[in-house]
Amino acid sequence: MKLATLDNGTRDGMLVVVSKDLTRCCAAGYIAPTMQAALDNWERVAPELEVLARDVEHETVPCERFHERQAHSPLPRAYQWADGSAYINHVELVRQARGAKVPESFYSDPLMYQGGSDSFLRPRQDIPLGDPAWGCDMEGEIACITGDVPMGVSVEDAASHIRLLMLVNDVSLRGLIPAELEKGFGFFQSKPASAFSPVAVTPNELGDAWKDALIHLPLMVDYNGAPFGRANAGVDATFNLAQLVAHAAKTRNLAAGTIIGTGTVSNKGADGGAGTPVAEGGAGYSCIAEIRMIETIRDGAAKTPFMQAGDTVRIEMRDEHNHSIFGAIEQHVVAV
């Protein structure tokens, strides 16, 4: 089933069930008023939401037109948002560009940082940028929302705690990252609010595309109206979402409503090396930093600028029939 949160003037919005084609929705308040309430009581309410989803599909209940621009991120705020490093190609490129090797541990023990989760951007909300020197970058990613996850959960069991899947624009301020990392406490100012797709879906909604706790479909990232990234989220993943959930739960319980991200979706080139732009027949890039790293490695300096006021990013994923699965994140950068 497909779920979304609409703005009703409250911090947590109103839970709705969305039709498969993303054209209609029905309020689910009599089952659970909010997405978090549904997650808190998933075992009880999920079967009821599934019945409502079937009724929405068959148009046997009153529905309204679903407008993506009226949607919050599925969880407008969350108890926890942790982002991982499933696609090591991304990490390799960043480190190679500055002459650093990737530690061997990165291939068996994921990187993960804890992002701000008190207030996410809406999927169609502008990205505020205080200073172009901050180096604003988009990062196209996949994320899951978990149920309650016990501390020490195995990878095999972790997959069963994944309730919903969605897309992410993990906005990064590249110009602030080096100084923050040098201090040793990780990201904070360099990771402003992220935005998530208008719709979150249950894993079974993806059919055969959901396999081994990965979505085996291209993540479509368009930059200023042109194809920028088409990396397949099921390819070149060193870690899957179940492994990332288990990593996050190694020393703590995870509460229902925890969001775990994959990190930037990134594919190697056909020759096993750095990827190539979409315009040259490659899978392209899910963030600007990657093409800048390739330019640095190849040409000695980066040429592609980071995002400026007026730039636009669109992130979407389509099924084998070219139908949008999650709706689209579409954001403009604005000076503030």
Order of alpha helices (4+ residues) and beta strands (2+ residues): beta-beta-beta-alpha-alpha-beta-beta-alpha-beta-beta-beta-beta-alpha-beta-beta-alpha-beta-beta-beta-beta-beta-beta-alpha-beta-alpha-beta-beta
